[in-house]
């Protein structure tokens, strides 16, 4: 049997627009910064919570009733 060729995934480059919103002369962050690690460490959005990939800190979102 012939061997299958592995599919190569195209790497997506990190974009500034992915982490920031640019409004005129001001820059706003899209994601919160980790409370433990400080500025420079963004928390990942997991739907019902935010999680830091560096230290593992998790902050749950508040439910809107």
mmCIF file of the N, C-alpha and C atoms, coordinates in Angstrom:
data_MODEL
# 
_entry.id   MODEL 
# 
loop_
_atom_site.group_PDB 
_atom_site.id 
_atom_site.type_symbol 
_atom_site.label_atom_id 
_atom_site.label_alt_id 
_atom_site.label_comp_id 
_atom_site.label_asym_id 
_atom_site.label_entity_id 
_atom_site.label_seq_id 
_atom_site.pdbx_PDB_ins_code 
_atom_site.Cartn_x 
_atom_site.Cartn_y 
_atom_site.Cartn_z 
_atom_site.occupancy 
_atom_site.B_iso_or_equiv 
_atom_site.pdbx_formal_charge 
_atom_site.auth_seq_id 
_atom_site.auth_comp_id 
_atom_site.auth_asym_id 
_atom_site.auth_atom_id 
_atom_site.pdbx_PDB_model_num 
ATOM 1   N N  . UNK A 1 1  ? 0.831   -1.182 0.000  1.00 0.00 ? 1  UNK A N  1 
ATOM 2   C CA . UNK A 1 1  ? 0.000   0.000  0.000  1.00 0.00 ? 1  UNK A CA 1 
ATOM 3   C C  . UNK A 1 1  ? 0.878   1.250  0.000  1.00 0.00 ? 1  UNK A C  1 
ATOM 4   N N  . UNK A 1 2  ? 0.471   2.242  -0.781 1.00 0.00 ? 2  UNK A N  1 
ATOM 5   C CA . UNK A 1 2  ? 1.255   3.478  -0.783 1.00 0.00 ? 2  UNK A CA 1 
ATOM 6   C C  . UNK A 1 2  ? 1.074   4.232  0.537  1.00 0.00 ? 2  UNK A C  1 
ATOM 7   N N  . UNK A 1 3  ? 2.149   4.890  0.964  1.00 0.00 ? 3  UNK A N  1 
ATOM 8   C CA . UNK A 1 3  ? 2.098   5.654  2.203  1.00 0.00 ? 3  UNK A CA 1 
ATOM 9   C C  . UNK A 1 3  ? 1.358   6.971  1.975  1.00 0.00 ? 3  UNK A C  1 
ATOM 10  N N  . UNK A 1 4  ? 0.645   7.373  2.993  1.00 0.00 ? 4  UNK A N  1 
ATOM 11  C CA . UNK A 1 4  ? -0.070  8.644  2.910  1.00 0.00 ? 4  UNK A CA 1 
ATOM 12  C C  . UNK A 1 4  ? 0.893   9.792  3.188  1.00 0.00 ? 4  UNK A C  1 
ATOM 13  N N  . UNK A 1 5  ? 0.653   10.883 2.511  1.00 0.00 ? 5  UNK A N  1 
ATOM 14  C CA . UNK A 1 5  ? 1.451   12.069 2.775  1.00 0.00 ? 5  UNK A CA 1 
ATOM 15  C C  . UNK A 1 5  ? 0.804   12.846 3.916  1.00 0.00 ? 5  UNK A C  1 
ATOM 16  N N  . UNK A 1 6  ? 1.640   13.314 4.826  1.00 0.00 ? 6  UNK A N  1 
ATOM 17  C CA . UNK A 1 6  ? 1.114   14.089 5.938  1.00 0.00 ? 6  UNK A CA 1 
ATOM 18  C C  . UNK A 1 6  ? 0.725   15.480 5.456  1.00 0.00 ? 6  UNK A C  1 
ATOM 19  N N  . UNK A 1 7  ? -0.427  15.940 5.914  1.00 0.00 ? 7  UNK A N  1 
ATOM 20  C CA . UNK A 1 7  ? -0.869  17.279 5.560  1.00 0.00 ? 7  UNK A CA 1 
ATOM 21  C C  . UNK A 1 7  ? -0.165  18.288 6.453  1.00 0.00 ? 7  UNK A C  1 
ATOM 22  N N  . UNK A 1 8  ? 0.357   19.323 5.862  1.00 0.00 ? 8  UNK A N  1 
ATOM 23  C CA . UNK A 1 8  ? 1.028   20.362 6.628  1.00 0.00 ? 8  UNK A CA 1 
ATOM 24  C C  . UNK A 1 8  ? 0.027   21.475 6.926  1.00 0.00 ? 8  UNK A C  1 
ATOM 25  N N  . UNK A 1 9  ? -0.037  21.854 8.192  1.00 0.00 ? 9  UNK A N  1 
ATOM 26  C CA . UNK A 1 9  ? -0.920  22.940 8.580  1.00 0.00 ? 9  UNK A CA 1 
ATOM 27  C C  . UNK A 1 9  ? -0.210  24.264 8.360  1.00 0.00 ? 9  UNK A C  1 
ATOM 28  N N  . UNK A 1 10 ? -0.937  25.212 7.835  1.00 0.00 ? 10 UNK A N  1 
ATOM 29  C CA . UNK A 1 10 ? -0.357  26.532 7.656  1.00 0.00 ? 10 UNK A CA 1 
ATOM 30  C C  . UNK A 1 10 ? -0.396  27.253 8.998  1.00 0.00 ? 10 UNK A C  1 
ATOM 31  N N  . UNK A 1 11 ? 0.736   27.798 9.390  1.00 0.00 ? 11 UNK A N  1 
ATOM 32  C CA . UNK A 1 11 ? 0.805   28.496 10.657 1.00 0.00 ? 11 UNK A CA 1 
ATOM 33  C C  . UNK A 1 11 ? 0.242   29.898 10.482 1.00 0.00 ? 11 UNK A C  1 
ATOM 34  N N  . UNK A 1 12 ? -0.621  30.275 11.408 1.00 0.00 ? 12 UNK A N  1 
ATOM 35  C CA . UNK A 1 12 ? -1.194  31.607 11.374 1.00 0.00 ? 12 UNK A CA 1 
ATOM 36  C C  . UNK A 1 12 ? -0.330  32.508 12.249 1.00 0.00 ? 12 UNK A C  1 
ATOM 37  N N  . UNK A 1 13 ? 0.120   33.587 11.689 1.00 0.00 ? 13 UNK A N  1 
ATOM 38  C CA . UNK A 1 13 ? 0.956   34.509 12.432 1.00 0.00 ? 13 UNK A CA 1 
ATOM 39  C C  . UNK A 1 13 ? 0.115   35.289 13.434 1.00 0.00 ? 13 UNK A C  1 
ATOM 40  N N  . UNK A 1 14 ? 0.691   35.552 14.594 1.00 0.00 ? 14 UNK A N  1 
ATOM 41  C CA . UNK A 1 14 ? -0.011  36.345 15.605 1.00 0.00 ? 14 UNK A CA 1 
ATOM 42  C C  . UNK A 1 14 ? -0.154  37.763 15.078 1.00 0.00 ? 14 UNK A C  1 
ATOM 43  N N  . UNK A 1 15 ? -1.351  38.273 15.167 1.00 0.00 ? 15 UNK A N  1 
ATOM 44  C CA . UNK A 1 15 ? -1.621  39.613 14.670 1.00 0.00 ? 15 UNK A CA 1 
ATOM 45  C C  . UNK A 1 15 ? -1.903  40.536 15.836 1.00 0.00 ? 15 UNK A C  1 
ATOM 46  N N  . UNK A 1 16 ? -1.520  41.770 15.681 1.00 0.00 ? 16 UNK A N  1 
ATOM 47  C CA . UNK A 1 16 ? -1.780  42.764 16.716 1.00 0.00 ? 16 UNK A CA 1 
ATOM 48  C C  . UNK A 1 16 ? -3.281  42.956 16.866 1.00 0.00 ? 16 UNK A C  1 
ATOM 49  N N  . UNK A 1 17 ? -4.022  42.893 15.764 1.00 0.00 ? 17 UNK A N  1 
ATOM 50  C CA . UNK A 1 17 ? -5.467  43.101 15.818 1.00 0.00 ? 17 UNK A CA 1 
ATOM 51  C C  . UNK A 1 17 ? -6.187  41.988 16.568 1.00 0.00 ? 17 UNK A C  1 
ATOM 52  N N  . UNK A 1 18 ? -5.495  40.902 16.821 1.00 0.00 ? 18 UNK A N  1 
ATOM 53  C CA . UNK A 1 18 ? -6.081  39.789 17.541 1.00 0.00 ? 18 UNK A CA 1 
ATOM 54  C C  . UNK A 1 18 ? -6.166  40.076 19.046 1.00 0.00 ? 18 UNK A C  1 
ATOM 55  N N  . UNK A 1 19 ? -5.266  40.912 19.548 1.00 0.00 ? 19 UNK A N  1 
ATOM 56  C CA . UNK A 1 19 ? -5.193  41.201 20.971 1.00 0.00 ? 19 UNK A CA 1 
ATOM 57  C C  . UNK A 1 19 ? -5.614  42.617 21.337 1.00 0.00 ? 19 UNK A C  1 
ATOM 58  N N  . UNK A 1 20 ? -5.631  43.522 20.363 1.00 0.00 ? 20 UNK A N  1 
ATOM 59  C CA . UNK A 1 20 ? -5.939  44.919 20.634 1.00 0.00 ? 20 UNK A CA 1 
ATOM 60  C C  . UNK A 1 20 ? -7.001  45.439 19.679 1.00 0.00 ? 20 UNK A C  1 
ATOM 61  N N  . UNK A 1 21 ? -7.752  46.452 20.132 1.00 0.00 ? 21 UNK A N  1 
ATOM 62  C CA . UNK A 1 21 ? -8.690  47.182 19.291 1.00 0.00 ? 21 UNK A CA 1 
ATOM 63  C C  . UNK A 1 21 ? -8.123  48.584 19.162 1.00 0.00 ? 21 UNK A C  1 
ATOM 64  N N  . UNK A 1 22 ? -7.949  49.053 17.938 1.00 0.00 ? 22 UNK A N  1 
ATOM 65  C CA . UNK A 1 22 ? -7.393  50.377 17.712 1.00 0.00 ? 22 UNK A CA 1 
ATOM 66  C C  . UNK A 1 22 ? -8.535  51.325 17.376 1.00 0.00 ? 22 UNK A C  1 
ATOM 67  N N  . UNK A 1 23 ? -8.729  52.334 18.241 1.00 0.00 ? 23 UNK A N  1 
ATOM 68  C CA . UNK A 1 23 ? -9.761  53.344 18.031 1.00 0.00 ? 23 UNK A CA 1 
ATOM 69  C C  . UNK A 1 23 ? -9.088  54.710 18.012 1.00 0.00 ? 23 UNK A C  1 
ATOM 70  N N  . UNK A 1 24 ? -8.898  55.245 16.815 1.00 0.00 ? 24 UNK A N  1 
ATOM 71  C CA . UNK A 1 24 ? -8.251  56.547 16.688 1.00 0.00 ? 24 UNK A CA 1 
ATOM 72  C C  . UNK A 1 24 ? -6.832  56.501 17.212 1.00 0.00 ? 24 UNK A C  1 
ATOM 73  N N  . UNK A 1 25 ? -6.555  57.275 18.265 1.00 0.00 ? 25 UNK A N  1 
ATOM 74  C CA . UNK A 1 25 ? -5.226  57.310 18.858 1.00 0.00 ? 25 UNK A CA 1 
ATOM 75  C C  . UNK A 1 25 ? -5.095  56.407 20.066 1.00 0.00 ? 25 UNK A C  1 
ATOM 76  N N  . UNK A 1 26 ? -6.173  55.728 20.452 1.00 0.00 ? 26 UNK A N  1 
ATOM 77  C CA . UNK A 1 26 ? -6.148  54.888 21.646 1.00 0.00 ? 26 UNK A CA 1 
ATOM 78  C C  . UNK A 1 26 ? -6.142  53.407 21.283 1.00 0.00 ? 26 UNK A C  1 
ATOM 79  N N  . UNK A 1 27 ? -5.542  52.618 22.163 1.00 0.00 ? 27 UNK A N  1 
ATOM 80  C CA . UNK A 1 27 ? -5.496  51.165 21.989 1.00 0.00 ? 27 UNK A CA 1 
ATOM 81  C C  . UNK A 1 27 ? -6.186  50.526 23.183 1.00 0.00 ? 27 UNK A C  1 
ATOM 82  N N  . UNK A 1 28 ? -7.121  49.613 22.925 1.00 0.00 ? 28 UNK A N  1 
ATOM 83  C CA . UNK A 1 28 ? -7.830  48.890 23.986 1.00 0.00 ? 28 UNK A CA 1 
ATOM 84  C C  . UNK A 1 28 ? -7.515  47.413 23.860 1.00 0.00 ? 28 UNK A C  1 
ATOM 85  N N  . UNK A 1 29 ? -7.374  46.744 24.996 1.00 0.00 ? 29 UNK A N  1 
ATOM 86  C CA . UNK A 1 29 ? -7.121  45.298 24.988 1.00 0.00 ? 29 UNK A CA 1 
ATOM 87  C C  . UNK A 1 29 ? -8.428  44.545 24.792 1.00 0.00 ? 29 UNK A C  1 
ATOM 88  N N  . UNK A 1 30 ? -8.391  43.484 24.006 1.00 0.00 ? 30 UNK A N  1 
ATOM 89  C CA . UNK A 1 30 ? -9.575  42.645 23.818 1.00 0.00 ? 30 UNK A CA 1 
ATOM 90  C C  . UNK A 1 30 ? -9.747  41.668 24.970 1.00 0.00 ? 30 UNK A C  1 
ATOM 91  N N  . UNK A 1 31 ? -8.638  41.152 25.498 1.00 0.00 ? 31 UNK A N  1 
ATOM 92  C CA . UNK A 1 31 ? -8.675  40.163 26.566 1.00 0.00 ? 31 UNK A CA 1 
ATOM 93  C C  . UNK A 1 31 ? -8.092  40.749 27.844 1.00 0.00 ? 31 UNK A C  1 
ATOM 94  N N  . UNK A 1 32 ? -8.522  40.262 29.002 1.00 0.00 ? 32 UNK A N  1 
ATOM 95  C CA . UNK A 1 32 ? -7.961  40.770 30.253 1.00 0.00 ? 32 UNK A CA 1 
ATOM 96  C C  . UNK A 1 32 ? -6.535  40.280 30.475 1.00 0.00 ? 32 UNK A C  1 
ATOM 97  N N  . UNK A 1 33 ? -5.830  40.989 31.348 1.00 0.00 ? 33 UNK A N  1 
ATOM 98  C CA . UNK A 1 33 ? -4.463  40.641 31.711 1.00 0.00 ? 33 UNK A CA 1 
ATOM 99  C C  . UNK A 1 33 ? -4.520  39.803 32.984 1.00 0.00 ? 33 UNK A C  1 
ATOM 100 N N  . UNK A 1 34 ? -3.605  38.856 33.128 1.00 0.00 ? 34 UNK A N  1 
ATOM 101 C CA . UNK A 1 34 ? -3.579  37.983 34.295 1.00 0.00 ? 34 UNK A CA 1 
ATOM 102 C C  . UNK A 1 34 ? -3.272  38.782 35.557 1.00 0.00 ? 34 UNK A C  1 
ATOM 103 N N  . UNK A 1 35 ? -4.023  38.511 36.629 1.00 0.00 ? 35 UNK A N  1 
ATOM 104 C CA . UNK A 1 35 ? -3.836  39.201 37.900 1.00 0.00 ? 35 UNK A CA 1 
ATOM 105 C C  . UNK A 1 35 ? -2.541  38.776 38.589 1.00 0.00 ? 35 UNK A C  1 
ATOM 106 N N  . UNK A 1 36 ? -2.126  37.558 38.405 1.00 0.00 ? 36 UNK A N  1 
ATOM 107 C CA . UNK A 1 36 ? -0.897  37.065 39.039 1.00 0.00 ? 36 UNK A CA 1 
ATOM 108 C C  . UNK A 1 36 ? 0.354   37.455 38.256 1.00 0.00 ? 36 UNK A C  1 
ATOM 109 N N  . UNK A 1 37 ? 0.329   37.260 36.950 1.00 0.00 ? 37 UNK A N  1 
ATOM 110 C CA . UNK A 1 37 ? 1.523   37.473 36.123 1.00 0.00 ? 37 UNK A CA 1 
ATOM 111 C C  . UNK A 1 37 ? 1.756   38.937 35.775 1.00 0.00 ? 37 UNK A C  1 
ATOM 112 N N  . UNK A 1 38 ? 0.689   39.714 35.671 1.00 0.00 ? 38 UNK A N  1 
ATOM 113 C CA . UNK A 1 38 ? 0.830   41.132 35.378 1.00 0.00 ? 38 UNK A CA 1 
ATOM 114 C C  . UNK A 1 38 ? 0.731   41.442 33.890 1.00 0.00 ? 38 UNK A C  1 
ATOM 115 N N  . UNK A 1 39 ? 1.071   42.681 33.530 1.00 0.00 ? 39 UNK A N  1 
ATOM 116 C CA . UNK A 1 39 ? 0.959   43.112 32.134 1.00 0.00 ? 39 UNK A CA 1 
ATOM 117 C C  . UNK A 1 39 ? 1.832   42.261 31.209 1.00 0.00 ? 39 UNK A C  1 
ATOM 118 N N  . UNK A 1 40 ? 1.317   41.989 30.031 1.00 0.00 ? 40 UNK A N  1 
ATOM 119 C CA . UNK A 1 40 ? 2.067   41.197 29.064 1.00 0.00 ? 40 UNK A CA 1 
ATOM 120 C C  . UNK A 1 40 ? 1.584   39.766 28.955 1.00 0.00 ? 40 UNK A C  1 
ATOM 121 N N  . UNK A 1 41 ? 0.779   39.321 29.922 1.00 0.00 ? 41 UNK A N  1 
ATOM 122 C CA . UNK A 1 41 ? 0.235   37.966 29.890 1.00 0.00 ? 41 UNK A CA 1 
ATOM 123 C C  . UNK A 1 41 ? -1.276  38.047 29.763 1.00 0.00 ? 41 UNK A C  1 
ATOM 124 N N  . UNK A 1 42 ? -1.771  37.785 28.556 1.00 0.00 ? 42 UNK A N  1 
ATOM 125 C CA . UNK A 1 42 ? -3.202  37.822 28.305 1.00 0.00 ? 42 UNK A CA 1 
ATOM 126 C C  . UNK A 1 42 ? -3.843  36.518 28.744 1.00 0.00 ? 42 UNK A C  1 
ATOM 127 N N  . UNK A 1 43 ? -5.104  36.600 29.129 1.00 0.00 ? 43 UNK A N  1 
ATOM 128 C CA . UNK A 1 43 ? -5.855  35.409 29.520 1.00 0.00 ? 43 UNK A CA 1 
ATOM 129 C C  . UNK A 1 43 ? -6.678  34.937 28.325 1.00 0.00 ? 43 UNK A C  1 
ATOM 130 N N  . UNK A 1 44 ? -6.763  33.635 28.149 1.00 0.00 ? 44 UNK A N  1 
ATOM 131 C CA . UNK A 1 44 ? -7.513  33.046 27.040 1.00 0.00 ? 44 UNK A CA 1 
ATOM 132 C C  . UNK A 1 44 ? -8.994  33.020 27.381 1.00 0.00 ? 44 UNK A C  1 
ATOM 133 N N  . UNK A 1 45 ? -9.826  33.244 26.382 1.00 0.00 ? 45 UNK A N  1 
ATOM 134 C CA . UNK A 1 45 ? -11.280 33.248 26.562 1.00 0.00 ? 45 UNK A CA 1 
ATOM 135 C C  . UNK A 1 45 ? -11.809 31.853 26.266 1.00 0.00 ? 45 UNK A C  1 
ATOM 136 N N  . UNK A 1 46 ? -12.420 31.212 27.277 1.00 0.00 ? 46 UNK A N  1 
ATOM 137 C CA . UNK A 1 46 ? -12.954 29.858 27.125 1.00 0.00 ? 46 UNK A CA 1 
ATOM 138 C C  . UNK A 1 46 ? -14.465 29.818 27.294 1.00 0.00 ? 46 UNK A C  1 
ATOM 139 N N  . UNK A 1 47 ? -15.149 30.866 26.863 1.00 0.00 ? 47 UNK A N  1 
ATOM 140 C CA . UNK A 1 47 ? -16.602 30.877 26.932 1.00 0.00 ? 47 UNK A CA 1 
ATOM 141 C C  . UNK A 1 47 ? -17.126 31.296 28.287 1.00 0.00 ? 47 UNK A C  1 
ATOM 142 N N  . UNK A 1 48 ? -17.009 30.436 29.296 1.00 0.00 ? 48 UNK A N  1 
ATOM 143 C CA . UNK A 1 48 ? -17.543 30.748 30.623 1.00 0.00 ? 48 UNK A CA 1 
ATOM 144 C C  . UNK A 1 48 ? -16.459 31.210 31.594 1.00 0.00 ? 48 UNK A C  1 
ATOM 145 N N  . UNK A 1 49 ? -15.203 31.279 31.117 1.00 0.00 ? 49 UNK A N  1 
ATOM 146 C CA . UNK A 1 49 ? -14.108 31.658 32.012 1.00 0.00 ? 49 UNK A CA 1 
ATOM 147 C C  . UNK A 1 49 ? -12.929 32.200 31.204 1.00 0.00 ? 49 UNK A C  1 
ATOM 148 N N  . UNK A 1 50 ? -12.022 32.889 31.910 1.00 0.00 ? 50 UNK A N  1 
ATOM 149 C CA . UNK A 1 50 ? -10.749 33.314 31.341 1.00 0.00 ? 50 UNK A CA 1 
ATOM 150 C C  . UNK A 1 50 ? -9.662  32.521 32.038 1.00 0.00 ? 50 UNK A C  1 
ATOM 151 N N  . UNK A 1 51 ? -8.648  32.076 31.310 1.00 0.00 ? 51 UNK A N  1 
ATOM 152 C CA . UNK A 1 51 ? -7.580  31.278 31.894 1.00 0.00 ? 51 UNK A CA 1 
ATOM 153 C C  . UNK A 1 51 ? -6.226  31.768 31.407 1.00 0.00 ? 51 UNK A C  1 
ATOM 154 N N  . UNK A 1 52 ? -5.261  31.808 32.317 1.00 0.00 ? 52 UNK A N  1 
ATOM 155 C CA . UNK A 1 52 ? -3.888  32.200 31.984 1.00 0.00 ? 52 UNK A CA 1 
ATOM 156 C C  . UNK A 1 52 ? -3.109  30.947 31.601 1.00 0.00 ? 52 UNK A C  1 
ATOM 157 N N  . UNK A 1 53 ? -2.457  30.972 30.464 1.00 0.00 ? 53 UNK A N  1 
ATOM 158 C CA . UNK A 1 53 ? -1.668  29.830 30.021 1.00 0.00 ? 53 UNK A CA 1 
ATOM 159 C C  . UNK A 1 53 ? -0.310  29.759 30.691 1.00 0.00 ? 53 UNK A C  1 
ATOM 160 N N  . UNK A 1 54 ? 0.114   30.849 31.299 1.00 0.00 ? 54 UNK A N  1 
ATOM 161 C CA . UNK A 1 54 ? 1.435   30.885 31.926 1.00 0.00 ? 54 UNK A CA 1 
ATOM 162 C C  . UNK A 1 54 ? 1.408   30.282 33.326 1.00 0.00 ? 54 UNK A C  1 
ATOM 163 N N  . UNK A 1 55 ? 0.463   30.742 34.185 1.00 0.00 ? 55 UNK A N  1 
ATOM 164 C CA . UNK A 1 55 ? 0.440   30.279 35.574 1.00 0.00 ? 55 UNK A CA 1 
ATOM 165 C C  . UNK A 1 55 ? -0.762  29.390 35.899 1.00 0.00 ? 55 UNK A C  1 
ATOM 166 N N  . UNK A 1 56 ? -1.789  29.375 35.016 1.00 0.00 ? 56 UNK A N  1 
ATOM 167 C CA . UNK A 1 56 ? -2.945  28.525 35.255 1.00 0.00 ? 56 UNK A CA 1 
ATOM 168 C C  . UNK A 1 56 ? -4.069  29.198 36.019 1.00 0.00 ? 56 UNK A C  1 
ATOM 169 N N  . UNK A 1 57 ? -3.931  30.487 36.316 1.00 0.00 ? 57 UNK A N  1 
ATOM 170 C CA . UNK A 1 57 ? -4.969  31.225 37.040 1.00 0.00 ? 57 UNK A CA 1 
ATOM 171 C C  . UNK A 1 57 ? -6.248  31.265 36.209 1.00 0.00 ? 57 UNK A C  1 
ATOM 172 N N  . UNK A 1 58 ? -7.397  31.027 36.838 1.00 0.00 ? 58 UNK A N  1 
ATOM 173 C CA . UNK A 1 58 ? -8.684  31.027 36.157 1.00 0.00 ? 58 UNK A CA 1 
ATOM 174 C C  . UNK A 1 58 ? -9.620  32.018 36.811 1.00 0.00 ? 58 UNK A C  1 
ATOM 175 N N  . UNK A 1 59 ? -10.266 32.839 35.986 1.00 0.00 ? 59 UNK A N  1 
ATOM 176 C CA . UNK A 1 59 ? -11.260 33.791 36.467 1.00 0.00 ? 59 UNK A CA 1 
ATOM 177 C C  . UNK A 1 59 ? -12.564 33.482 35.730 1.00 0.00 ? 59 UNK A C  1 
ATOM 178 N N  . UNK A 1 60 ? -13.621 33.189 36.495 1.00 0.00 ? 60 UNK A N  1 
ATOM 179 C CA . UNK A 1 60 ? -14.907 32.851 35.891 1.00 0.00 ? 60 UNK A CA 1 
ATOM 180 C C  . UNK A 1 60 ? -15.691 34.100 35.558 1.00 0.00 ? 60 UNK A C  1 
ATOM 181 N N  . UNK A 1 61 ? -16.416 34.042 34.435 1.00 0.00 ? 61 UNK A N  1 
ATOM 182 C CA . UNK A 1 61 ? -17.250 35.162 34.025 1.00 0.00 ? 61 UNK A CA 1 
ATOM 183 C C  . UNK A 1 61 ? -18.534 35.145 34.842 1.00 0.00 ? 61 UNK A C  1 
ATOM 184 N N  . UNK A 1 62 ? -19.064 36.316 35.049 1.00 0.00 ? 62 UNK A N  1 
ATOM 185 C CA . UNK A 1 62 ? -20.344 36.406 35.770 1.00 0.00 ? 62 UNK A CA 1 
ATOM 186 C C  . UNK A 1 62 ? -21.486 36.134 34.806 1.00 0.00 ? 62 UNK A C  1 
ATOM 187 N N  . UNK A 1 63 ? -22.471 35.424 35.298 1.00 0.00 ? 63 UNK A N  1 
ATOM 188 C CA . UNK A 1 63 ? -23.636 35.111 34.479 1.00 0.00 ? 63 UNK A CA 1 
ATOM 189 C C  . UNK A 1 63 ? -24.576 36.292 34.485 1.00 0.00 ? 63 UNK A C  1 
ATOM 190 N N  . UNK A 1 64 ? -25.123 36.619 33.327 1.00 0.00 ? 64 UNK A N  1 
ATOM 191 C CA . UNK A 1 64 ? -26.105 37.695 33.226 1.00 0.00 ? 64 UNK A CA 1 
ATOM 192 C C  . UNK A 1 64 ? -27.491 37.079 33.257 1.00 0.00 ? 64 UNK A C  1 
ATOM 193 N N  . UNK A 1 65 ? -28.300 37.528 34.183 1.00 0.00 ? 65 UNK A N  1 
ATOM 194 C CA . UNK A 1 65 ? -29.662 36.979 34.314 1.00 0.00 ? 65 UNK A CA 1 
ATOM 195 C C  . UNK A 1 65 ? -30.645 37.800 33.560 1.00 0.00 ? 65 UNK A C  1 
# 
